[in-house]
């Protein structure tokens, strides 16, 4: 504890020392106040110093524009002062260094004390005391004109103003999901910032200086437009900022948040500069859109050849495996990253999700202890600990830690989604819906939140609402059979069997281990066309058969029931036991006898009995008696078969 106090004291002293030095630098007179070299005595020692001052200032300039370089040199002291305030998170002080008070805030100016004479007023009639007369205060006239500043100084001042608004927004926010938390608190500085930046760009266009921009103000204007839901204009300004200054990774990240589909990414990609950051952006954006194609893996492999130990690239590889549900590979990569840098917490909340799905409780406990020892006030740490308690079925504690993560960062997506899952487990559907909605508001690409909303409305038996959310989830994850299976079940419950069949078949194609070229589903000879080395999920085939039964297509129903039975033994080796295909042991991947396959066998037995195929019906009924499922129905069917046989023998 003493060490922490000492360290914080040292940091404060260093920050204070930097602020003092910056204040001294900003208090120096401007270069224009120095006498010109001609007015200085030629023998004076100050002549060389005065001539060297502009050269010293030009060292700190990063602009090729002479005018911008001159402004940066003149404002160097103020810039260092403002930057020290920004680093100390004193955003209002930082902004006020460059922008006048009447531009950064609308503070009224009151008259001098001697002029504040109160006019005597008559007491109000009626009961009670009269209110004290408050002297009228004349508001200071607002002047929105910007001072002459370099682009670097103006960006620092306006960005500090934006951060001050974000800070006040967090301070004004109520308790997470509390009675007064409606999620409607906004940054009140956005309107003024948008108006100021729009006027600045209009002025630059009028002066013909559009091509002399440094990209920082375009980046800030793109952020403001995105916050105001002007996504098209925000994309334009962010693309412009990236082309001017491609090394501003923040602009790439803001642009990534605005691309909601792979088609939008493909349309934007040609507008971007061609460098290594473009490859990194394409990789990061594709991963956030849950694209796990071979092209993405190949691109990542090429980048890893250049940066073989990059934690960022290795994290992207782990996340790609996580999205494709290859949890073992993701676990291996994350474990390697932790061994290399045990104090790096970036993306470890996703690793905790991997361990949760794998039910690796010891590993998750170790990860929670490691993260808590590194920094207990990081939202990633809170999510990891919350997942640990969720795995222990202590859902109230899990919710407490997810709330703590959101208190630290209201825009932390994983915490909203995971808290929604916990509320579903606790049967608190109202809180679950609100949590998922907040997640969707932050990132509309999060399929887990859309799927969670669908599940919650399905629990409430509001199937038409659930259908909408499942459709959004399936659109984001078209190759995830779980999305299509949920969509098919929802169509089934609202009595739309044709659409349910399409959704279930889409789930089949998404979940196939092997798809034979030219194979089809839904034809009258489906069972005959189905190759024996194609493994299909019987939990999907069986509801398809039931939907065909509901539509009255019994032949198609029988075909799909036969396909369900075929999955018990699994796909056969296409080359045969002697054809080099690996033999029987390597190809036996069937489900074995399950409740679903037994129900399909019972249906087929009754179907054969109705069609007079007594031998087939008896064979299937005897198999049911041996399987141990649906035994009573099978025995009843066997009694009917014996009665039918005895009746036929008596007639003869």
Secondary structure as UniProt FT lines:
FT   HELIX           2..26
FT   HELIX           31..33
FT   HELIX           37..39
FT   TURN            42..43
FT   HELIX           46..59
FT   HELIX           66..74
FT   HELIX           76..87
FT   TURN            88..89
FT   HELIX           91..98
FT   HELIX           101..104
FT   HELIX           113..115
FT   HELIX           151..172
FT   TURN            176..177
FT   TURN            179..180
FT   TURN            188..189
FT   HELIX           190..207
FT   HELIX           210..212
FT   HELIX           216..227
FT   TURN            228..229
FT   HELIX           231..244
FT   TURN            246..247
FT   HELIX           249..258
FT   HELIX           262..269
FT   TURN            270..271
FT   HELIX           276..288
FT   TURN            289..290
FT   HELIX           294..306
FT   TURN            308..309
FT   HELIX           311..323
FT   TURN            324..325
FT   HELIX           327..340
FT   TURN            342..343
FT   TURN            346..347
FT   HELIX           348..357
FT   TURN            358..359
FT   HELIX           361..374
FT   TURN            376..377
FT   HELIX           379..391
FT   TURN            392..393
FT   HELIX           395..408
FT   TURN            410..411
FT   HELIX           413..425
FT   TURN            426..427
FT   HELIX           429..442
FT   TURN            444..445
FT   HELIX           447..459
FT   TURN            460..461
FT   HELIX           463..476
FT   TURN            478..479
FT   HELIX           481..493
FT   TURN            494..495
FT   HELIX           497..511
FT   TURN            517..518
FT   TURN            524..525
FT   HELIX           526..529
FT   TURN            532..533
FT   HELIX           538..550
FT   TURN            551..552
FT   HELIX           554..566
FT   TURN            567..569
FT   TURN            574..575
FT   TURN            577..580
FT   HELIX           583..587
FT   HELIX           595..610
FT   TURN            611..612
FT   HELIX           614..627
FT   HELIX           631..651
//
